[in-house]
Amino acid sequence: MNLLEESWTQREEVIYPKLFGNTGAGIYPLDMSIFSNQFNVKQVDPRWLHYGVFKCPPTAARNTWVYVTSGMSNPWENDEPQEYSGFGIELILETEGEHDWAISILHSLLAFNILISVGHYGNKPLIDYDDRIPQSIEPNISSLMVVLPKQFPTSFELISGRVDCLQITGITAQELELAKESDSNVLAEKLYNHYESYKVTPNRLSVV
């Protein structure tokens, strides 16, 4: 196998089961419709359709569901290990139950990040810690926020390079205003201190 195949296999068959337990029945890959319908992009690189999301059910040590992306750490362009593998990130989203919207959200973020990477949005940087992204999840979540995980590893190592884990949490309209007035880190600490997790709970009340 080449570096791409080896690191891909390592992530999905070794690292993810170790970090998240059972990764479910298989990956939920991106399809053309998300690019055409949501981003009005009619032509895609076939490689983009290999990015996707795993749905990991609760384990003996965790009573939540974890949704994790796979593909952004693929070293498509490299034959030798680098400091970071591919984009150098993967996304995590945690929920209390099994929800299709969690897959849809991560699909949107995956597609968005891919389009950023090819210059579709000019010089806009890739999704990173502290970013706030408009995304409503009824009834109470108005936006997403990217945080540093506290209950999951903050990074892992592939043979192709390092991968940072970015966790996606949901925030209310009132919390968004606090983040704008101070910064995302202040809100992230307040959320974690109050709820002891960053799981996305659409019906939760605001902490401000």
Backbone torsions as a table, in degrees:
resi	resn	phi	psi	omega
1	MET	NA	150.9	174.6
2	ASN	-87.8	-179.8	-175.7
3	LEU	-59.7	-42.3	179.6
4	LEU	-59.7	-50.0	-177.7
5	GLU	-65.1	-40.3	-178.0
6	GLU	-67.2	-44.0	-178.5
7	SER	-70.7	-36.1	177.4
8	TRP	-61.0	-49.1	178.7
9	THR	-63.2	-42.1	179.5
10	GLN	-59.8	-44.8	-178.8
11	ARG	-63.8	-50.3	-170.8
12	GLU	-82.5	-27.4	-175.1
13	GLU	-106.8	-15.5	-178.6
14	VAL	-118.7	-58.5	-172.5
15	ILE	-71.6	-49.1	-177.3
16	TYR	-62.2	-45.8	175.7
17	PRO	-59.1	-35.3	178.9
18	LYS	-68.0	-40.9	-176.0
19	LEU	-82.4	-36.5	-169.1
20	PHE	-122.4	-0.9	-178.7
21	GLY	80.3	-148.5	179.4
22	ASN	-58.4	125.4	-179.3
23	THR	-93.9	15.8	171.7
24	GLY	84.6	-163.1	-173.6
25	ALA	-77.1	-10.7	-178.4
26	GLY	148.2	177.3	-176.3
27	ILE	-81.3	147.6	173.0
28	TYR	-101.2	97.8	-172.0
29	PRO	-80.6	159.6	170.6
30	LEU	-64.2	152.1	171.3
31	ASP	-130.9	170.8	-173.5
32	MET	-59.6	-31.3	-173.4
33	SER	-61.6	-34.7	-178.4
34	ILE	-67.3	-34.5	177.9
35	PHE	-72.1	-43.1	-176.7
36	SER	-76.1	-42.6	-174.8
37	ASN	-80.9	-39.7	-175.7
38	GLN	-92.0	-33.6	-174.3
39	PHE	-116.9	2.0	178.0
40	ASN	55.5	37.0	176.6
41	VAL	-107.3	118.6	-171.5
42	LYS	-95.4	-18.7	179.3
43	GLN	-124.2	134.3	-177.7
44	VAL	-130.4	156.6	170.3
45	ASP	-72.9	127.2	-178.6
46	PRO	-54.0	-26.1	179.7
47	ARG	-64.1	-28.5	-177.4
48	TRP	-61.7	-28.5	-176.4
49	LEU	-79.9	2.9	173.3
50	HIS	-95.1	-8.7	174.5
51	TYR	-76.3	149.0	-179.9
52	GLY	-168.8	-164.8	-174.4
53	VAL	-134.1	134.9	171.4
54	PHE	-99.0	142.3	177.5
55	LYS	-110.0	111.5	-173.7
56	CYS	-106.8	115.3	-178.4
57	PRO	-71.6	169.9	178.2
58	PRO	-56.3	154.8	178.7
59	THR	-122.4	-179.9	176.7
60	ALA	-63.6	-25.8	-177.7
61	ALA	-100.1	-5.4	-174.4
62	ARG	-147.6	128.4	-177.6
63	ASN	-99.1	13.0	-179.8
64	THR	-109.6	165.9	172.6
65	TRP	-94.5	141.8	178.6
66	VAL	-123.6	130.0	176.9
67	TYR	-111.7	127.5	-175.1
68	VAL	-135.4	135.9	179.5
69	THR	-76.9	159.4	175.8
70	SER	-145.0	125.9	178.1
71	GLY	136.8	-32.7	-178.2
72	MET	-69.4	-16.6	176.5
73	SER	-97.4	10.4	175.7
74	ASN	-69.4	128.5	179.1
75	PRO	-85.7	65.8	-175.6
76	TRP	-55.4	-38.5	-169.7
77	GLU	-100.2	2.8	-172.5
78	ASN	-122.2	139.2	174.8
79	ASP	-101.3	-9.5	-179.9
80	GLU	-127.2	151.4	177.6
81	PRO	-57.6	145.2	177.2
82	GLN	-122.4	175.2	176.0
83	GLU	-59.3	-46.3	176.8
84	TYR	-119.0	143.4	-179.3
85	SER	-91.9	120.7	-178.7
86	GLY	61.5	-131.0	175.4
87	PHE	-69.6	-18.0	-180.0
88	GLY	81.1	15.0	-179.8
89	ILE	-142.8	158.1	162.6
90	GLU	-141.0	155.8	-174.9
91	LEU	-107.8	143.9	177.7
92	ILE	-122.0	137.8	172.9
93	LEU	-136.7	127.0	-175.9
94	GLU	-112.9	137.9	179.4
95	THR	-135.3	162.9	177.1
96	GLU	-74.0	-32.6	-178.1
97	GLY	-130.8	-174.7	179.8
98	GLU	-87.6	120.2	-173.6
99	HIS	-138.1	128.5	177.2
100	ASP	-66.1	-29.5	-178.5
101	TRP	-63.9	-25.5	178.6
102	ALA	-65.5	-40.2	176.5
103	ILE	-65.6	-44.0	-179.3
104	SER	-60.6	-41.7	179.1
105	ILE	-62.5	-46.8	-179.5
106	LEU	-68.3	-33.5	173.5
107	HIS	-59.5	-44.4	179.4
108	SER	-62.3	-44.1	-179.7
109	LEU	-67.3	-37.8	175.9
110	LEU	-59.9	-52.6	-178.3
111	ALA	-61.1	-42.5	178.6
112	PHE	-59.5	-45.7	-178.8
113	ASN	-66.4	-39.2	177.0
114	ILE	-60.6	-46.0	-179.2
115	LEU	-65.3	-37.0	173.8
116	ILE	-59.4	-43.2	-174.2
117	SER	-63.8	-25.4	-179.7
118	VAL	-101.2	12.9	174.5
119	GLY	82.9	14.4	-179.6
120	HIS	-63.3	-26.5	179.3
121	TYR	-114.4	36.4	178.0
122	GLY	68.6	-129.6	-177.7
123	ASN	-95.8	15.1	-179.2
124	LYS	-57.8	133.1	179.2
125	PRO	-75.8	159.4	176.3
126	LEU	-62.0	159.6	176.1
127	ILE	-53.9	136.5	-176.2
128	ASP	-146.4	170.4	177.1
129	TYR	-52.1	143.7	176.1
130	ASP	79.8	-6.9	177.7
131	ASP	-63.6	146.8	174.2
132	ARG	-121.1	130.5	-170.5
133	ILE	-127.3	122.7	178.6
134	PRO	-60.5	123.0	178.4
135	GLN	-167.8	111.2	-178.7
136	SER	-85.0	134.8	170.8
137	ILE	-129.1	107.2	-174.8
138	GLU	-63.4	142.7	9.5
139	PRO	-98.4	-18.7	-166.9
140	ASN	-117.9	-11.6	-177.1
141	ILE	-88.2	127.6	-178.2
142	SER	-108.1	-21.6	-176.1
143	SER	-149.7	164.4	172.2
144	LEU	-105.2	153.2	175.3
145	MET	-137.1	141.2	-178.7
146	VAL	-95.4	125.0	-175.8
147	VAL	-128.3	161.8	173.7
148	LEU	-79.0	123.8	-177.9
149	PRO	-60.5	145.7	174.4
150	LYS	-113.8	-24.1	-178.5
151	GLN	-110.4	4.4	176.4
152	PHE	-133.0	159.4	177.6
153	PRO	-58.3	145.4	178.2
154	THR	-83.1	-13.8	177.6
155	SER	-164.1	167.1	171.2
156	PHE	-146.9	163.6	-176.9
157	GLU	-110.8	125.7	168.8
158	LEU	-100.2	164.0	176.1
159	ILE	-63.2	-18.5	179.9
160	SER	-92.9	-7.1	178.8
161	GLY	141.3	-179.5	-176.9
162	ARG	-78.2	150.7	175.7
163	VAL	-133.5	122.5	176.5
164	ASP	-87.7	141.2	177.6
165	CYS	-97.4	121.1	177.1
166	LEU	-108.5	122.9	-179.7
167	GLN	-96.1	140.2	179.2
168	ILE	-102.4	124.2	174.6
169	THR	-122.0	166.9	-179.9
170	GLY	-109.2	144.1	-179.8
171	ILE	-131.2	153.1	179.0
172	THR	-83.6	171.5	178.9
173	ALA	-62.0	-39.3	179.4
174	GLN	-66.6	-39.0	178.7
175	GLU	-67.9	-34.9	176.8
176	LEU	-60.6	-41.1	179.1
177	GLU	-63.8	-39.5	176.8
178	LEU	-62.1	-43.1	179.8
179	ALA	-62.4	-37.5	178.5
180	LYS	-68.9	-36.9	-178.0
181	GLU	-74.9	-35.1	-179.9
182	SER	-111.2	-97.0	169.1
183	ASP	-166.2	172.0	-175.4
184	SER	-64.6	-32.8	-178.7
185	ASN	-63.5	-39.1	178.6
186	VAL	-61.2	-46.7	179.7
187	LEU	-66.2	-41.5	-179.3
188	ALA	-58.3	-44.7	179.3
189	GLU	-65.0	-39.3	179.7
190	LYS	-64.6	-42.2	178.9
191	LEU	-63.4	-46.3	-176.4
192	TYR	-68.2	-39.9	178.6
193	ASN	-62.4	-32.7	-177.4
194	HIS	-82.6	-45.0	-173.0
195	TYR	-104.5	-10.9	-179.4
196	GLU	59.5	27.0	173.9
197	SER	-170.4	171.0	174.3
198	TYR	-113.0	20.9	-179.3
199	LYS	-63.6	147.8	-179.7
200	VAL	-86.9	116.0	-179.2
201	THR	-123.0	98.8	-170.8
202	PRO	-58.9	-29.3	-176.0
203	ASN	-97.8	10.0	-178.0
204	ARG	-73.7	159.0	177.9
205	LEU	-87.7	160.7	-179.8
206	SER	-72.0	150.3	176.7
207	VAL	-91.6	1.2	178.1
208	VAL	-125.4	NA	NA
